[in-house]
Each structure stands twice: as C-alpha cells, then as structure tokens.
Amino acid sequence: METTTVKKTTKKDYRKLILEGFKNHVLEHGELPKSVFKFAKDLKMKEEDFYTYFTSFEAIKSTILVDIFDETLADIEKQGVFEAYSAREKFLSFLFTWIEVLKKNRSYLLSLYESKAKSFVTLPKESAEFKEKFKAFASEIILEGKETEEIASRPVISDRYDEALWIQVGFVFRYWLDDRSPRFEKTDAAIEKSVNLAFDLMGKSALDSFIDFAKFMYQSK
C-alpha cells in the first residue's frame, strides 16, 4: 500500500520578518536601508509583498514605536494591580513599564535617535500614531483622576492635560537615551520626580482653594 507524504508549508510572517529585518539593518549599518527594492531583496521577498504591510520605512519606524506601547500596556495588564492604582500611580506604572520595554530595543533606538534626542520637542514625527494611542490611554487616567478629585478640573487648561503628559513622555525618552547611570537609576528618579511635579500641578492647589472660597464669598452676598 502506497503512502502519500503530505508536504507541510509554513506561511511566512512577513510583518515580523520586515520589522526584524529593519531593526537588524539599522543596528548593522547605523542608517536606514537605501531602498525598499534592495531591502526586500535582502529579505528574499518581493517588493510588492513589502507594500502589503508597510508603505515606507517611516511607517516601519512608526509601527515599532506603537508595538512598544502595545507591549507596555499588555505588561501592565499582566501585573493585575493596575486598576486599583490612583491616577498618579497609573502614570508612574506606565512610564516605568515603558522604559523596561524600551530597554529591549535600546541599541536600535540609540542608532536612530541618540544624535537627534536633544532637538526633540516631544518625540520624532513617526510617533504620531503612538501619540494618538497614548493620548487615548492618558485621557482615561485623567478622567479617573478628575472623578476622584485627584486631578482638578480647570477651564481650558484641563483640556490640555493629555498633551502635558505626552510632553512628559518625550522628556523621559530623551533623558533615558542620554542616561549612562547603572540600571538607568537616574531615569527612574527623573520619572518619579517629574510625575510627582505634574500631578501636583494638575491637583487642587492652594490657589484653587482660594478661588473657590472667593466665589463662595461673592455668591453668599
């Protein structure tokens, strides 16, 4: 009796192949690939297969930043205590966890951004999608903080809190790229001090209490 051998075919994960290939190229050459055609050829894939997943190298850089953010949120969820945290603690947890994920990609990130870090106002232009997802995440933290009165609601200013936290993300990223301390201890300290300052500023201050009291006195006349 004849037996038929079935040959198994493994479908390539082109998205993963492209992302890993891109990182490796940047690490080995210190620059972006010269062209999509050459890059695809080096990966032994057709150029049109590349465009199925990415439209440009800028899109790849954007995806890597988003993937780091998504991995950070996944790691936070695994911790199982995030939901019980205050707004301040949640943002601290996010930044500390984000730095841990960034460490896995430090050589790649240094290759692309170290020389430009000091010129960043927040983060490079390819962070637009990361920024959009982060601001949605930050808005939830801010809303919870307002509900518990950990964060003060102020006319006009309150609508910019998410942007303020995004600027802080950029500060932490720049600081970490330049940090040469053991175990990035200076970055940990910078995170803690900057987050405490941000939430102290967003919290109800003596000025807010004075304004509330002045309104009360005026309305009580």
Accessible surface in RSA format (square Angstrom, percent):
REM  Atomic radii and reference values for relative SASA: ProtOr
REM  Chains: A
REM  Algorithm: Lee & Richards
REM  Probe-radius: 1.40
REM  Slices: 20
REM RES _ NUM      All-atoms   Total-Side   Main-Chain    Non-polar    All polar
REM                ABS   REL    ABS   REL    ABS   REL    ABS   REL    ABS   REL
RES MET A   1   235.06 121.7 151.49 100.3  83.58 199.0 128.10 108.9 106.97 141.7
RES GLU A   2   166.78  95.8 143.45 108.5  23.33  55.6  63.02 121.9 103.76  84.7
RES THR A   3   125.29  89.1  98.26  99.6  27.03  64.4  73.05  98.1  52.24  79.0
RES THR A   4   124.56  88.6  95.63  96.9  28.93  68.9  65.68  88.2  58.88  89.0
RES THR A   5   126.41  89.9  98.48  99.8  27.93  66.6  71.64  96.2  54.77  82.8
RES VAL A   6   122.41  80.6 100.11  90.6  22.31  53.8 104.11  90.5  18.30  49.6
RES LYS A   7   181.41  88.5 158.91  97.5  22.50  53.6 105.82  95.2  75.59  80.5
RES LYS A   8   189.93  92.7 162.77  99.9  27.16  64.7 109.74  98.8  80.19  85.4
RES THR A   9   124.97  88.9  94.49  95.8  30.48  72.6  67.49  90.6  57.48  86.9
RES THR A  10   129.41  92.0 101.30 102.7  28.11  67.0  72.32  97.1  57.08  86.3
RES LYS A  11   189.18  92.3 160.89  98.7  28.29  67.3 111.12 100.0  78.06  83.2
RES LYS A  12   108.81  53.1  95.31  58.5  13.50  32.1  73.98  66.6  34.83  37.1
RES ASP A  13    87.56  61.3  71.61  71.3  15.95  37.7  36.34  85.5  51.22  51.1
RES TYR A  14    51.74  24.2  50.95  29.0   0.80   2.1  25.04  18.8  26.70  32.9
RES ARG A  15    96.12  40.4  96.10  49.0   0.02   0.0  36.29  49.6  59.83  36.3
RES LYS A  16   115.60  56.4 114.06  70.0   1.55   3.7  57.32  51.6  58.29  62.1
RES LEU A  17    57.25  31.9  53.92  38.6   3.34   8.4  56.66  39.8   0.60   1.6
RES ILE A  18     0.00   0.0   0.00   0.0   0.00   0.0   0.00   0.0   0.00   0.0
RES LEU A  19    15.62   8.7  15.62  11.2   0.00   0.0  15.62  11.0   0.00   0.0
RES GLU A  20    86.44  49.6  84.97  64.3   1.47   3.5  32.88  63.6  53.57  43.7
RES GLY A  21    11.28  13.9   0.00   N/A  11.28  13.9   7.31  20.0   3.97   8.9
RES PHE A  22     0.00   0.0   0.00   0.0   0.00   0.0   0.00   0.0   0.00   0.0
RES LYS A  23    56.15  27.4  56.15  34.4   0.00   0.0  20.22  18.2  35.92  38.3
RES ASN A  24    75.90  52.3  75.26  72.7   0.63   1.5  12.28  29.5  63.62  61.5
RES HIS A  25    36.57  20.0  33.18  23.1   3.38   8.7  24.74  25.5  11.82  13.8
RES VAL A  26     0.15   0.1   0.15   0.1   0.00   0.0   0.15   0.1   0.00   0.0
RES LEU A  27    81.31  45.3  54.15  38.7  27.16  68.3  54.28  38.1  27.03  72.7
RES GLU A  28   134.67  77.3  97.33  73.6  37.34  88.9  41.65  80.6  93.02  75.9
RES HIS A  29   109.27  59.7  80.15  55.7  29.12  74.5  52.00  53.6  57.27  66.6
RES GLY A  30    50.36  62.1   0.00   N/A  50.36  62.1  23.90  65.6  26.46  59.3
RES GLU A  31    78.42  45.0  72.95  55.2   5.47  13.0  27.11  52.4  51.31  41.9
RES LEU A  32    53.29  29.7  46.20  33.0   7.09  17.8  46.20  32.4   7.09  19.1
RES PRO A  33     9.42   6.9   1.97   1.8   7.45  27.1   1.97   1.6   7.45  46.3
RES LYS A  34   168.00  82.0 132.77  81.5  35.23  83.9  96.79  87.1  71.21  75.9
RES SER A  35    44.19  37.3  38.68  51.6   5.52  12.7  37.95  80.8   6.25   8.8
RES VAL A  36    20.65  13.6  17.13  15.5   3.52   8.5  17.13  14.9   3.52   9.5
RES PHE A  37   124.61  62.3 122.77  76.0   1.84   4.8 122.77  74.4   1.84   5.3
RES LYS A  38   102.91  50.2 102.91  63.1   0.00   0.0  75.12  67.6  27.79  29.6
RES PHE A  39     6.31   3.2   4.90   3.0   1.41   3.7   6.30   3.8   0.01   0.0
RES ALA A  40     1.04   1.0   1.04   1.6   0.00   0.0   1.04   1.5   0.00   0.0
RES LYS A  41   132.79  64.8 120.18  73.7  12.61  30.0  71.45  64.3  61.34  65.3
RES ASP A  42    76.58  53.6  51.44  51.2  25.14  59.5  28.42  66.9  48.16  48.0
RES LEU A  43    31.30  17.4  21.88  15.7   9.42  23.7  25.64  18.0   5.66  15.2
RES LYS A  44   171.31  83.6 146.41  89.8  24.90  59.3 112.46 101.2  58.85  62.7
RES MET A  45    18.12   9.4   0.02   0.0  18.10  43.1   8.06   6.9  10.06  13.3
RES LYS A  46   135.59  66.1 129.04  79.2   6.55  15.6  79.56  71.6  56.02  59.7
RES GLU A  47    60.32  34.6  54.58  41.3   5.74  13.7  15.22  29.4  45.10  36.8
RES GLU A  48   110.34  63.3 102.02  77.2   8.32  19.8  55.46 107.3  54.88  44.8
RES ASP A  49    38.52  27.0  38.24  38.1   0.28   0.7   0.84   2.0  37.68  37.6
RES PHE A  50     0.02   0.0   0.02   0.0   0.00   0.0   0.02   0.0   0.00   0.0
RES TYR A  51   101.44  47.4  83.43  47.5  18.01  46.9  62.47  46.9  38.97  48.0
RES THR A  52   101.91  72.5  66.01  66.9  35.90  85.6  56.06  75.3  45.85  69.3
RES TYR A  53    90.44  42.2  61.38  34.9  29.06  75.6  39.95  30.0  50.49  62.2
RES PHE A  54    11.04   5.5   7.48   4.6   3.56   9.3  10.87   6.6   0.17   0.5
RES THR A  55   108.23  77.0  91.95  93.2  16.27  38.8  74.28  99.8  33.95  51.3
RES SER A  56    40.78  34.5  38.86  51.9   1.92   4.4  33.17  70.6   7.62  10.7
RES PHE A  57    25.29  12.7  23.01  14.2   2.28   5.9  23.01  13.9   2.28   6.5
RES GLU A  58    64.93  37.3  63.58  48.1   1.34   3.2  47.57  92.0  17.36  14.2
RES ALA A  59    28.84  26.5  20.75  32.0   8.09  18.4  27.56  38.8   1.28   3.4
RES ILE A  60     0.00   0.0   0.00   0.0   0.00   0.0   0.00   0.0   0.00   0.0
RES LYS A  61    15.19   7.4  14.72   9.0   0.48   1.1   0.00   0.0  15.19  16.2
RES SER A  62    18.08  15.3  17.98  24.0   0.10   0.2  12.41  26.4   5.67   7.9
RES THR A  63    22.64  16.1  21.44  21.7   1.20   2.9   7.30   9.8  15.34  23.2
RES ILE A  64     3.70   2.1   2.86   2.1   0.84   2.0   3.62   2.6   0.07   0.2
RES LEU A  65     8.82   4.9   7.66   5.5   1.16   2.9   8.12   5.7   0.70   1.9
RES VAL A  66    10.47   6.9  10.47   9.5   0.00   0.0  10.47   9.1   0.00   0.0
RES ASP A  67    46.13  32.3  41.52  41.3   4.61  10.9  24.77  58.3  21.36  21.3
RES ILE A  68     6.37   3.6   5.86   4.4   0.52   1.2   6.31   4.5   0.06   0.2
RES PHE A  69     2.08   1.0   2.08   1.3   0.00   0.0   2.08   1.3   0.00   0.0
RES ASP A  70    54.59  38.2  48.30  48.1   6.29  14.9  27.05  63.7  27.54  27.5
RES GLU A  71    64.13  36.8  58.24  44.1   5.89  14.0  28.23  54.6  35.90  29.3
RES THR A  72     0.00   0.0   0.00   0.0   0.00   0.0   0.00   0.0   0.00   0.0
RES LEU A  73    44.99  25.1  44.49  31.8   0.50   1.3  44.66  31.4   0.33   0.9
RES ALA A  74    42.69  39.3  37.14  57.3   5.55  12.6  40.85  57.5   1.84   4.9
RES ASP A  75    34.40  24.1  31.99  31.8   2.40   5.7  12.10  28.5  22.30  22.2
RES ILE A  76     3.58   2.0   3.57   2.7   0.02   0.0   3.57   2.6   0.02   0.0
RES GLU A  77   136.07  78.1 114.20  86.4  21.87  52.1  44.64  86.3  91.43  74.6
RES LYS A  78   165.44  80.7 128.53  78.9  36.90  87.9  92.60  83.4  72.83  77.6
RES GLN A  79    84.27  47.1  56.09  41.0  28.18  67.1  38.10  81.1  46.17  35.0
RES GLY A  80    67.09  82.7   0.00   N/A  67.09  82.7  34.33  94.2  32.76  73.4
RES VAL A  81    73.48  48.4  70.43  63.8   3.05   7.4  73.48  63.8   0.00   0.0
RES PHE A  82    21.93  11.0  21.07  13.0   0.87   2.3  21.07  12.8   0.87   2.5
RES GLU A  83   139.78  80.2 119.87  90.7  19.90  47.4  68.05 131.6  71.73  58.6
RES ALA A  84    94.35  86.8  53.83  83.1  40.52  92.2  65.15  91.7  29.20  77.4
RES TYR A  85    74.23  34.7  63.29  36.0  10.93  28.5  34.39  25.8  39.84  49.1
RES SER A  86    46.62  39.4  33.20  44.3  13.42  30.9  39.92  85.0   6.70   9.4
RES ALA A  87     5.03   4.6   0.35   0.5   4.68  10.6   0.48   0.7   4.55  12.0
RES ARG A  88    61.05  25.6  61.05  31.1   0.00   0.0  21.01  28.7  40.05  24.3
RES GLU A  89    81.76  46.9  79.14  59.9   2.62   6.2  23.60  45.7  58.16  47.5
RES LYS A  90     6.55   3.2   6.55   4.0   0.00   0.0   1.27   1.1   5.27   5.6
RES PHE A  91     0.05   0.0   0.05   0.0   0.00   0.0   0.05   0.0   0.00   0.0
RES LEU A  92    29.63  16.5  29.63  21.2   0.00   0.0  29.63  20.8   0.00   0.0
RES SER A  93    15.12  12.8   7.57  10.1   7.55  17.4  11.72  25.0   3.41   4.8
RES PHE A  94     0.00   0.0   0.00   0.0   0.00   0.0   0.00   0.0   0.00   0.0
RES LEU A  95     0.00   0.0   0.00   0.0   0.00   0.0   0.00   0.0   0.00   0.0
RES PHE A  96    68.87  34.5  66.80  41.4   2.07   5.4  67.24  40.8   1.63   4.7
RES THR A  97    13.42   9.5  10.43  10.6   2.99   7.1   8.59  11.5   4.83   7.3
RES TRP A  98     3.32   1.3   3.32   1.6   0.00   0.0   2.24   1.2   1.09   1.8
RES ILE A  99     2.22   1.3   2.22   1.7   0.00   0.0   2.22   1.6   0.00   0.0
RES GLU A 100    93.07  53.4  89.39  67.6   3.68   8.8  41.32  79.9  51.76  42.3
RES VAL A 101     0.87   0.6   0.87   0.8   0.00   0.0   0.87   0.8   0.00   0.0
RES LEU A 102     0.65   0.4   0.65   0.5   0.00   0.0   0.65   0.5   0.00   0.0
RES LYS A 103    68.56  33.4  52.29  32.1  16.27  38.7  29.43  26.5  39.13  41.7
RES LYS A 104   143.36  69.9 102.04  62.6  41.31  98.4  84.78  76.3  58.57  62.4
RES ASN A 105    18.01  12.4  13.05  12.6   4.96  11.9   4.96  11.9  13.05  12.6
RES ARG A 106    35.15  14.8  33.87  17.3   1.28   3.0  22.35  30.5  12.79   7.8
RES SER A 107    71.52  60.4  65.02  86.8   6.50  15.0  26.40  56.2  45.12  63.2
RES TYR A 108     5.20   2.4   4.30   2.4   0.90   2.3   3.62   2.7   1.58   2.0
RES LEU A 109     0.00   0.0   0.00   0.0   0.00   0.0   0.00   0.0   0.00   0.0
RES LEU A 110    39.26  21.9  35.44  25.4   3.83   9.6  35.69  25.1   3.57   9.6
RES SER A 111    50.66  42.8  16.68  22.3  33.98  78.3  12.55  26.7  38.11  53.4
RES LEU A 112    17.43   9.7  12.48   8.9   4.96  12.5  13.86   9.7   3.58   9.6
RES TYR A 113     3.73   1.7   3.73   2.1   0.00   0.0   3.10   2.3   0.62   0.8
RES GLU A 114    75.55  43.4  65.10  49.3  10.45  24.9  21.98  42.5  53.57  43.7
RES SER A 115   109.65  92.7  67.22  89.7  42.43  97.7  58.18 123.9  51.47  72.1
RES LYS A 116   109.06  53.2 105.74  64.9   3.31   7.9  66.90  60.2  42.16  44.9
RES ALA A 117     6.01   5.5   6.01   9.3   0.00   0.0   6.01   8.5   0.00   0.0
RES LYS A 118   175.66  85.7 143.63  88.1  32.03  76.3 122.20 110.0  53.45  56.9
RES SER A 119    89.25  75.4  57.98  77.4  31.27  72.0  54.89 116.9  34.36  48.1
RES PHE A 120    25.48  12.7  14.05   8.7  11.43  29.7  17.64  10.7   7.84  22.4
RES VAL A 121   127.17  83.7 112.80 102.1  14.37  34.6 118.44 102.9   8.73  23.7
RES THR A 122    24.45  17.4  24.17  24.5   0.29   0.7   7.89  10.6  16.57  25.0
RES LEU A 123    18.21  10.1   2.30   1.6  15.91  40.0   2.30   1.6  15.91  42.8
RES PRO A 124    16.68  12.2   9.46   8.6   7.22  26.3  16.29  13.4   0.39   2.4
RES LYS A 125   171.98  83.9 144.02  88.4  27.95  66.6 100.66  90.6  71.32  76.0
RES GLU A 126    16.12   9.3   6.13   4.6   9.98  23.8  10.24  19.8   5.88   4.8
RES SER A 127     5.48   4.6   5.48   7.3   0.00   0.0   0.00   0.0   5.48   7.7
RES ALA A 128    69.52  63.9  58.27  89.9  11.25  25.6  63.81  89.9   5.71  15.1
RES GLU A 129    88.03  50.5  83.66  63.3   4.37  10.4  28.46  55.0  59.57  48.6
RES PHE A 130     1.81   0.9   1.74   1.1   0.07   0.2   1.74   1.1   0.07   0.2
RES LYS A 131    61.25  29.9  61.25  37.6   0.00   0.0  23.74  21.4  37.51  40.0
RES GLU A 132   127.85  73.4 118.22  89.4   9.63  22.9  45.05  87.1  82.81  67.6
RES LYS A 133    76.25  37.2  69.05  42.4   7.20  17.1  48.06  43.3  28.20  30.0
RES PHE A 134     0.00   0.0   0.00   0.0   0.00   0.0   0.00   0.0   0.00   0.0
RES LYS A 135    49.63  24.2  49.16  30.2   0.47   1.1  21.33  19.2  28.30  30.1
RES ALA A 136    62.05  57.1  50.15  77.4  11.90  27.1  58.78  82.8   3.27   8.7
RES PHE A 137    25.86  12.9  20.86  12.9   5.00  13.0  25.13  15.2   0.73   2.1
RES ALA A 138     0.01   0.0   0.01   0.0   0.00   0.0   0.01   0.0   0.00   0.0
RES SER A 139    49.83  42.1  44.29  59.1   5.53  12.7  31.54  67.2  18.29  25.6
RES GLU A 140   111.99  64.3 109.56  82.9   2.44   5.8  34.26  66.3  77.73  63.5
RES ILE A 141     4.03   2.3   3.96   3.0   0.07   0.2   4.01   2.9   0.02   0.0
RES ILE A 142    10.95   6.2  10.95   8.2   0.00   0.0  10.95   7.9   0.00   0.0
RES LEU A 143   104.46  58.2 103.13  73.8   1.34   3.4 104.36  73.3   0.10   0.3
RES GLU A 144    63.65  36.5  62.64  47.4   1.01   2.4  32.49  62.9  31.16  25.4
RES GLY A 145     0.54   0.7   0.00   N/A   0.54   0.7   0.54   1.5   0.00   0.0
RES LYS A 146    57.35  28.0  44.37  27.2  12.98  30.9  18.08  16.3  39.27  41.8
RES GLU A 147   125.87  72.3  90.65  68.6  35.22  83.9  43.44  84.0  82.43  67.3
RES THR A 148   101.20  72.0  70.74  71.7  30.46  72.6  76.74 103.1  24.46  37.0
RES GLU A 149   145.38  83.5 127.48  96.4  17.90  42.6  42.12  81.5 103.26  84.3
RES GLU A 150    46.52  26.7  31.31  23.7  15.21  36.2  33.72  65.2  12.80  10.4
RES ILE A 151     2.50   1.4   0.00   0.0   2.50   6.0   0.00   0.0   2.50   6.8
RES ALA A 152    13.79  12.7   6.12   9.4   7.67  17.4  13.79  19.4   0.00   0.0
RES SER A 153    85.34  72.1  55.97  74.7  29.37  67.6  40.19  85.6  45.15  63.2
RES ARG A 154    40.58  17.0  35.46  18.1   5.12  12.2  23.63  32.3  16.95  10.3
RES PRO A 155   120.90  88.1 101.56  92.6  19.34  70.3 113.95  94.1   6.95  43.2
RES VAL A 156   120.77  79.5 109.02  98.7  11.75  28.3 112.90  98.1   7.86  21.3
RES ILE A 157    98.48  56.0  96.44  71.9   2.04   4.9  98.39  70.9   0.09   0.3
RES SER A 158    12.93  10.9   7.80  10.4   5.13  11.8   7.80  16.6   5.13   7.2
RES ASP A 159   115.55  80.9  90.86  90.4  24.68  58.4  31.40  73.9  84.14  83.9
RES ARG A 160   142.68  59.9 141.38  72.1   1.30   3.1  48.83  66.7  93.85  56.9
RES TYR A 161     9.08   4.2   9.05   5.1   0.03   0.1   9.07   6.8   0.01   0.0
RES ASP A 162    26.47  18.5  25.35  25.2   1.12   2.6   4.45  10.5  22.02  22.0
RES GLU A 163    25.47  14.6  25.47  19.3   0.00   0.0   9.24  17.9  16.23  13.3
RES ALA A 164    50.12  46.1  40.47  62.5   9.64  21.9  43.87  61.8   6.25  16.5
RES LEU A 165     1.03   0.6   1.03   0.7   0.00   0.0   1.03   0.7   0.00   0.0
RES TRP A 166     2.25   0.9   2.25   1.1   0.00   0.0   0.63   0.3   1.62   2.6
RES ILE A 167    81.52  46.4  81.52  60.7   0.00   0.0  81.52  58.7   0.00   0.0
RES GLN A 168    15.34   8.6  11.78   8.6   3.56   8.5  13.72  29.2   1.62   1.2
RES VAL A 169     0.00   0.0   0.00   0.0   0.00   0.0   0.00   0.0   0.00   0.0
RES GLY A 170     0.00   0.0   0.00   N/A   0.00   0.0   0.00   0.0   0.00   0.0
RES PHE A 171    69.15  34.6  69.07  42.8   0.08   0.2  69.07  41.9   0.08   0.2
RES VAL A 172     0.69   0.5   0.28   0.3   0.41   1.0   0.69   0.6   0.00   0.0
RES PHE A 173     1.69   0.8   1.69   1.0   0.00   0.0   1.69   1.0   0.00   0.0
RES ARG A 174    57.15  24.0  54.22  27.6   2.93   7.0  10.66  14.6  46.49  28.2
RES TYR A 175    78.82  36.8  70.92  40.4   7.90  20.5  51.88  39.0  26.93  33.2
RES TRP A 176     0.00   0.0   0.00   0.0   0.00   0.0   0.00   0.0   0.00   0.0
RES LEU A 177     0.93   0.5   0.93   0.7   0.00   0.0   0.93   0.7   0.00   0.0
RES ASP A 178    83.58  58.5  72.13  71.8  11.45  27.1  13.70  32.2  69.88  69.7
RES ASP A 179     6.28   4.4   0.31   0.3   5.96  14.1   5.55  13.1   0.72   0.7
RES ARG A 180   148.94  62.5 113.54  57.9  35.40  84.3  82.27 112.4  66.67  40.4
RES SER A 181    17.86  15.1   4.16   5.6  13.70  31.6   9.98  21.2   7.89  11.1
RES PRO A 182    90.65  66.1  77.90  71.0  12.75  46.3  90.51  74.7   0.13   0.8
RES ARG A 183   179.79  75.5 159.05  81.1  20.74  49.4  81.16 110.9  98.63  59.8
RES PHE A 184    36.20  18.1  36.17  22.4   0.02   0.1  36.17  21.9   0.02   0.1
RES GLU A 185    77.64  44.6  72.64  55.0   5.01  11.9  34.58  66.9  43.07  35.2
RES LYS A 186   126.74  61.8 122.47  75.1   4.27  10.2  68.38  61.5  58.36  62.2
RES THR A 187     0.39   0.3   0.39   0.4   0.00   0.0   0.39   0.5   0.00   0.0
RES ASP A 188    59.03  41.3  57.88  57.6   1.15   2.7  18.55  43.6  40.48  40.4
RES ALA A 189    44.44  40.9  37.40  57.7   7.04  16.0  44.22  62.3   0.22   0.6
RES ALA A 190    14.72  13.5   5.83   9.0   8.89  20.2  13.76  19.4   0.96   2.5
RES ILE A 191     0.14   0.1   0.14   0.1   0.00   0.0   0.14   0.1   0.00   0.0
RES GLU A 192    90.03  51.7  90.03  68.1   0.00   0.0  13.61  26.3  76.42  62.4
RES LYS A 193   150.02  73.2 141.50  86.8   8.52  20.3  92.32  83.1  57.70  61.5
RES SER A 194    23.10  19.5  15.56  20.8   7.55  17.4  20.29  43.2   2.81   3.9
RES VAL A 195     0.00   0.0   0.00   0.0   0.00   0.0   0.00   0.0   0.00   0.0
RES ASN A 196    51.53  35.5  51.53  49.8   0.00   0.0  15.47  37.2  36.06  34.8
RES LEU A 197   107.75  60.0 105.10  75.2   2.65   6.7 107.19  75.3   0.56   1.5
RES ALA A 198    20.66  19.0  15.66  24.2   5.00  11.4  20.28  28.6   0.37   1.0
RES PHE A 199     1.68   0.8   0.22   0.1   1.47   3.8   0.22   0.1   1.47   4.2
RES ASP A 200    84.57  59.2  69.10  68.8  15.47  36.6  25.10  59.1  59.47  59.3
RES LEU A 201   120.91  67.3 107.81  77.1  13.09  32.9 111.17  78.1   9.74  26.2
RES MET A 202     9.44   4.9   9.00   6.0   0.44   1.0   8.90   7.6   0.54   0.7
RES GLY A 203     8.70  10.7   0.00   N/A   8.70  10.7   8.70  23.9   0.00   0.0
RES LYS A 204   126.70  61.8  93.62  57.4  33.08  78.8  53.87  48.5  72.83  77.6
RES SER A 205    45.98  38.9  36.20  48.3   9.78  22.5  40.07  85.3   5.91   8.3
RES ALA A 206    87.61  80.6  69.63 107.5  17.98  40.9  76.41 107.6  11.21  29.7
RES LEU A 207   118.63  66.1 112.08  80.2   6.54  16.4 116.05  81.5   2.58   6.9
RES ASP A 208    21.14  14.8  19.57  19.5   1.57   3.7   6.69  15.8  14.44  14.4
RES SER A 209    59.77  50.5  52.78  70.4   7.00  16.1  33.70  71.8  26.07  36.5
RES PHE A 210   130.75  65.4 125.76  77.9   4.99  13.0 130.29  79.0   0.46   1.3
RES ILE A 211    72.81  41.4  72.12  53.7   0.70   1.7  72.81  52.4   0.00   0.0
RES ASP A 212    63.76  44.7  57.11  56.8   6.64  15.7  26.79  63.1  36.97  36.9
RES PHE A 213   118.73  59.4 113.75  70.5   4.98  13.0 118.34  71.7   0.40   1.1
RES ALA A 214    43.39  39.9  34.21  52.8   9.18  20.9  39.60  55.8   3.79  10.0
RES LYS A 215   120.23  58.7 116.31  71.4   3.92   9.3  68.10  61.3  52.13  55.5
RES PHE A 216   123.47  61.8 120.28  74.5   3.19   8.3 123.13  74.7   0.34   1.0
RES MET A 217    95.32  49.4  92.88  61.5   2.43   5.8  84.33  71.7  10.99  14.6
RES TYR A 218   159.12  74.3 151.93  86.4   7.18  18.7 104.83  78.8  54.28  66.9
RES GLN A 219   141.15  78.9 107.94  78.9  33.21  79.1  41.02  87.3 100.13  75.9
RES SER A 220    70.25  59.4  31.77  42.4  38.47  88.6  34.11  72.6  36.14  50.6
RES LYS A 221   198.17  96.7 129.06  79.2  69.11 164.6 116.73 105.1  81.44  86.7
END  Absolute sums over single chains surface
CHAIN  1 A    13842.2      11628.8       2213.5       8288.9       5553.4
END  Absolute sums over all chains
TOTAL         13842.2      11628.8       2213.5       8288.9       5553.4
